[in-house]
Amino acid sequence: MEEKWDMVITPSKSLFDIDIKGIWRYRDLYRMYVKRDIVTVYKQTILGPLWFFIQPVFTTIMYIVVFGGLAGISTDGVPQAVFYMSGILFWNYFNACFTASSTVFMTNAAVFGKVYFPRLVVPLSGLTSNLVKFAIQFVLWLGVYIYYVFTGVQMSVNWTIILFPLLIAMTALFAMSWGLIVTSLTTKYRDLNMLVTFGIQLFMYATPIIYPLSAAPEKYRWLLQLNPLSSIFEFFRYSVTGAGVVDWMMLLYSAVCLVVSLFIGLVLFSKTERNFMDTI
C-alpha cells in the first residue's frame, strides 16, 4: 500500500538564498577560521610574520630593476618604490582573497561533508584574515611613502582618500565573487583550476600595477579600462599622490560589474553547496 504523508518538510531554498542569520549565529566559527588562517600560514617557518614584509619588499625591488630600470616604464612622476608597492599592496590582497574563495569546496570538502554551517563563513573569513595581512603591508607602504615626503618629493593627498575603505571593500568583493564562481564550477570541471591559475597571472598584467594607465597608448587604453580593477588601482594612487588617470565613470562601471559578478557568484555558490558532495 502506497504511503501518503499529510505534511512534507523540505528546506526552503530560493535561487538567491543567503543565510545572514546563520552566518551571525556561527560568528565564533568565523573567528576561528580567521585565527586559523593567520596563525597557520607561517607556522613552523623560521621568519614567521616577517614574510608579510619580505614578499612586498623583494617584489618591489624586482619591479624597480626590471620595469623601472630595464624597461623604463613611466610611473607618472611618482617615486618607483611608492608606485610599485601600492600596486603590489592591492594586488596581493586581491590575489589572496581570490585564492581563498576559489578553493572553498575543494579544500573544505571533508568538513562540509560532516557538519552543517553556512558555507559563506569560509570565504568571508578569508577576506578578513587577508585584510590583517593587508594592514601589515600597508604600514610598510606608509613608511616608504612618509620617507619620500620628508625627502622633499612632491606628493599630495587629496579628498578622494575618503574612498580608501570603499576601494578595499570593492577589491575584496571582486575577489570573493569571482572566487565563488570558480569554486562552484571546479566541483565538476577540475581542469578549470589549471586555466584559472594561468589566467590570474596574465590578468595581473592587464591591471595597472607595474604601469599607470597614462603610459598605455590612447587607442588601447579602453581595453585596460574594461578591467574593473583598473579604476581601483588608479583611484588609490591618485588619492595619495595626485597622479594618475581617474574617471568617475570608470568607478561607476566597476561598481556595476561588482554587483553583477557578486550576484552571479552567490547564486552559483548557493546552488552548488546543496549537492557538491555528490560530484567532488
RAMO-V388083 format. One record per helix or strand of 3 or more residues. SS is the DSSP state (H for helix, E for strand). FROM is the first residue (numbers start at 0). LEN is the number of residues. If there is no record, write none. Layout:
BEGIN
ss: [SS:SS]
from: [FROM:FROM]
len: [LEN:LEN]
END
This chain:
BEGIN
ss: [H:H:H:H:H:H:H:H:H:H:H:H:H:H]
from: [19:26:47:79:103:108:119:158:191:212:217:229:247:275]
len: [6:15:23:23:4:4:31:27:14:3:8:12:25:3]
END
